Amino acid sequence: MGGENIRGSGRPWYGWLAAWGAAALLCGLAPGAMAQDPRLAQKAPEAAEMLATAQRQGHVRVIVQFQPPPNPGNIDAMKAQVAATQDAIIASHLGANAGFDRHITKFDITPAFAAEVTAAELQALAADPRVQVINLDRAVPPAAPGAGGR
């Protein structure tokens, strides 16, 4: 087999070029590869930003909204059903030894909670059929006076 190097008469350098190209492609696509999950894209309008933050910092703060309880009857029953669903989703997807403070915030009536999650946990939450929407938890400025149509 002649031409085993770039300067040789054969074309083995194509193999080197292909290997370097594949390595560059994989390195360039790896950070964004998780964003391709359609369930996350459907449930999280800011999926790309969430994943980028989680990959950069190790976790991201999100608000997870789930299906409201069906016809709870009264406020106490609603609170109990919301709390039970929060606990079930958290127990299913958020590991106890994350290595960082989760800062979990549970809402009494609203079928949602906020927490710090990893990229993998974000994907798992998006795959859960109980979860409807996942948003970044960040400050939103108040609407300008008169913006509400008054």
Long-range contacts (C-beta under 8 A, 24 or more apart in sequence): 31-55, 34-119, 34-123, 37-123, 37-126, 37-127, 39-123, 39-126, 39-127, 40-122, 40-123, 40-126, 40-134, 42-126, 43-126, 43-131, 43-132, 43-133, 43-134, 44-122, 44-126, 44-133, 44-134, 44-135, 45-135, 46-135, 46-136, 47-126, 49-136, 50-122, 50-134, 50-136, 51-119, 51-122, 53-136, 54-117, 54-118, 54-119, 54-122, 55-119, 58-99, 58-100, 58-118, 59-98, 59-100, 59-116, 59-117, 59-118, 60-116, 60-117, 60-119, 60-122, 60-136, 61-103, 61-114, 61-115, 61-116, 61-117, 61-136, 61-137, 61-138, 62-114, 62-115, 62-117, 62-122, 62-125, 62-134, 62-135, 62-136, 62-137, 63-112, 63-113, 63-114, 63-134, 63-135, 63-136, 63-137, 64-89, 64-112, 64-113, 64-114, 64-115, 64-125, 64-131, 64-133, 64-134, 65-110, 65-111, 65-112, 65-131, 65-132, 65-133, 65-134, 65-135, 66-111, 66-112, 66-130, 66-131, 66-132, 67-111, 67-130, 67-132, 68-111, 69-111, 75-109, 78-109, 79-108, 79-109, 82-107, 82-108, 82-109, 82-110, 82-111, 83-108, 85-111, 85-130, 86-113, 88-130, 89-113, 89-125, 89-128, 89-130, 89-131, 90-115, 92-124, 92-128, 93-117, 93-121, 93-124, 93-125, 93-128, 94-121, 95-121
